């Protein structure tokens, strides 16, 4: 049997850090802007993707956003040693 996931520890160790809270707010704002523009809607199976990721210095401005399918946006491996496109 596998050990239960400790969500409290995950939040305290990573997701609750001020930088991550700010990035989450930026992602939520980007999604809301794209919904307002009519490019995505709730439950449509689409993700709002940042062309240049927030972690690599990208912004949440509309010029850095694109709509992708969930599969296309999440299908590649993210590696810390990968060079930005």
Secondary structure, 3 states (H helix, E strand, C coil): CCCCCCHHHHHHHHHCCHHHHHHHHHHHHHHHHHHHCCCCCCCCCEEEEECCCHHHCCCCCHHHEEEEEHHHHHCCCCCCCCCCC
